[in-house]
Amino acid sequence: MKVAQERCRLYGIKEVEFKCVNATDMKHATSEKFDFVIFSASMEHMTYNERLRAIKASYDLIKENGYVVVAETPNRLWYRDSHTGLECFFHWLPDEAAMDYAKFIPREHFNSEFEKRSGESLISFARWGRGVSFHEFVIALGDAKKVKVASSMQSFFGFPEHQYKQLIKKVGPPNIDDGFYDEYLYIALVNPMMD
């Protein structure tokens, strides 16, 4: 939060109030409505059910002209996991197979973390980060039409498209925004109530 406050100071933004709330408790922590709910390098570290609750709660907490911002979140659809296992196709494995395969990955500490499987180790595995895709947003919101991307970093800056992104866009659903095809999600989703 200190970094965000310092950025506001540097940009001369004075009318701002920050709240740091556990994503899974957002709905119960406040009844206020917000302009922005920001998930920065965090959504991929939630369990599947936590992520669904956090997405739904974030949309319930933003104002009619508000945004849910997801930043620095690995895309589960991407072929290379450059975040957790540091292995190609690792995101695509079901959790149990990925845990079993982890011992073969050269990343120190990660490869020995899950030798014994338990409920606790499944949660620990999720906390390392498993990536996120547009699918979770559709599931949480109950309708693909509610997943409206206002902007993505890649398109905003006009970065050239990776060949892999071009490929998955060709085979992916036509109603999914380009931002959901980047290696990392840096997207601003607009409140679905907005027209």
C-alpha positions in Angstrom: 0.0 0.0 0.0 2.9 2.3 0.7 4.0 2.1 -3.0 0.5 3.0 -4.2 0.3 6.0 -1.7 3.7 7.2 -2.9 2.6 7.0 -6.6 -0.5 9.1 -5.7 1.7 11.6 -4.0 4.1 11.8 -7.0 1.1 12.3 -9.4 -0.5 14.9 -7.2 -3.6 12.7 -6.4 -4.9 13.7 -3.0 -8.5 12.5 -2.9 -7.8 8.8 -2.5 -8.5 6.2 0.2 -6.9 2.8 0.2 -8.1 -0.4 1.9 -6.1 -3.5 2.1 -8.5 -6.4 2.5 -8.2 -10.2 2.3 -9.7 -11.1 -1.1 -11.8 -13.9 0.3 -13.3 -11.7 2.9 -14.0 -8.6 0.8 -17.7 -8.9 0.7 -18.0 -9.2 4.5 -15.2 -6.6 5.3 -17.1 -3.6 4.0 -20.4 -2.4 2.5 -18.7 0.4 0.7 -18.5 0.6 -3.1 -15.2 1.3 -4.8 -13.9 2.8 -8.1 -11.2 0.1 -8.3 -10.5 -3.3 -6.9 -7.0 -4.3 -7.7 -5.5 -7.8 -7.6 -1.7 -7.3 -8.0 0.3 -10.5 -8.3 -2.1 -12.2 -6.0 -5.0 -14.0 -7.9 -2.8 -16.9 -9.0 -1.9 -17.6 -5.3 -5.5 -18.3 -4.3 -7.2 -21.7 -4.3 -9.7 -22.2 -7.0 -12.7 -21.6 -4.7 -11.0 -18.5 -3.1 -10.4 -17.1 -6.6 -14.1 -17.6 -7.6 -15.3 -15.9 -4.4 -12.8 -13.0 -4.8 -13.8 -12.4 -8.4 -17.5 -12.4 -7.5 -17.0 -10.2 -4.5 -14.9 -7.7 -6.4 -17.7 -7.2 -8.9 -20.2 -6.8 -6.1 -18.0 -4.1 -4.5 -17.2 -1.8 -7.5 -19.3 1.1 -8.5 -21.3 1.2 -11.7 -18.4 2.9 -13.4 -15.7 0.9 -11.5 -13.0 -1.5 -12.5 -11.6 -4.8 -11.4 -7.9 -4.7 -12.2 -5.8 -7.9 -12.5 -2.1 -7.4 -12.8 1.0 -9.6 -13.1 -1.0 -12.8 -13.1 0.2 -15.8 -15.1 -2.2 -17.0 -17.8 -3.0 -20.7 -17.4 -3.5 -20.9 -21.1 0.1 -20.0 -21.9 2.4 -22.9 -22.8 5.3 -21.8 -20.6 5.0 -21.4 -16.8 7.6 -18.7 -16.1 6.2 -18.2 -12.6 6.0 -21.4 -10.5 7.3 -24.6 -12.0 9.4 -22.8 -14.7 8.4 -25.6 -17.0 6.6 -25.7 -20.3 3.0 -27.0 -20.2 3.0 -27.1 -16.4 -0.1 -24.8 -16.1 -2.1 -27.3 -18.2 -1.7 -30.2 -15.9 -4.4 -31.0 -13.4 -3.4 -30.2 -9.8 -2.7 -33.8 -8.8 -0.6 -34.5 -11.9 1.3 -31.2 -11.4 2.1 -32.0 -7.8 3.4 -35.5 -8.8 5.4 -34.0 -11.6 6.9 -31.2 -9.4 9.6 -33.5 -8.1 11.1 -33.7 -11.6 11.3 -30.0 -12.0 14.8 -28.5 -11.3 13.4 -25.5 -9.4 15.0 -25.9 -5.9 12.6 -26.1 -2.9 9.6 -26.4 -5.3 10.6 -29.8 -6.4 10.8 -31.2 -2.9 7.8 -29.4 -1.4 5.1 -31.9 -2.3 6.6 -35.3 -1.6 3.7 -36.2 0.7 0.2 -35.4 -0.5 -2.3 -34.1 2.0 -5.1 -31.5 2.1 -2.5 -29.0 3.5 -0.1 -29.8 0.6 -2.8 -29.1 -2.0 -3.4 -25.7 -0.5 0.4 -25.0 -0.3 0.6 -26.1 -4.0 -2.1 -23.5 -4.9 -0.2 -20.8 -2.9 2.8 -21.2 -5.1 0.7 -20.1 -8.0 -1.2 -22.0 -10.7 -2.1 -19.3 -13.2 -5.5 -17.9 -14.0 -7.6 -17.9 -17.2 -10.7 -16.3 -18.5 -12.6 -19.5 -17.6 -12.6 -18.6 -13.9 -14.1 -15.2 -14.6 -16.9 -16.7 -16.6 -17.6 -19.3 -13.9 -17.6 -16.7 -11.1 -19.8 -14.2 -12.9 -22.1 -16.8 -14.5 -22.0 -15.4 -18.0 -19.2 -14.7 -20.5 -21.0 -11.5 -21.5 -20.3 -10.1 -18.0 -16.5 -10.4 -18.6 -15.8 -7.1 -20.3 -12.2 -5.9 -20.6 -11.8 -2.2 -20.8 -8.1 -2.3 -21.4 -5.1 -4.6 -21.3 -1.5 -3.6 -20.9 -0.3 -5.3 -24.1 -2.9 -3.6 -26.3 -2.5 -0.3 -24.6 1.2 -0.1 -25.2 0.9 -1.7 -28.6 3.4 -4.5 -27.9 3.8 -6.9 -30.8 1.9 -10.2 -30.5 3.8 -13.3 -29.7 3.3 -16.1 -32.2 1.8 -18.3 -29.6 -0.8 -15.6 -28.7 -1.7 -15.4 -32.4 -2.3 -19.2 -32.5 -4.5 -19.5 -29.4 -6.5 -16.5 -30.5 -7.3 -18.4 -33.7 -8.6 -21.4 -31.8 -10.0 -19.7 -28.8 -13.6 -18.5 -28.3 -14.3 -15.4 -30.4 -15.9 -13.4 -27.5 -12.7 -13.4 -25.3 -10.7 -10.2 -25.2 -7.1 -10.2 -26.4 -5.9 -9.4 -22.9 -6.9 -12.9 -21.8 -4.4 -14.4 -24.4 -1.3 -12.7 -23.1 1.4 -14.6 -21.1 0.5 -12.6 -18.0 -2.9 -11.0 -17.3 -2.7 -7.2 -17.0 -6.3 -6.3 -17.6 -8.9 -3.8 -16.4 -12.3 -5.3 -16.4 -15.2 -2.9 -16.4 -18.3 -3.4 -14.3 -20.7 -5.5 -16.3 -23.5 -3.2 -15.3 -21.9 -0.5 -17.4 -23.0 0.0 -21.0 
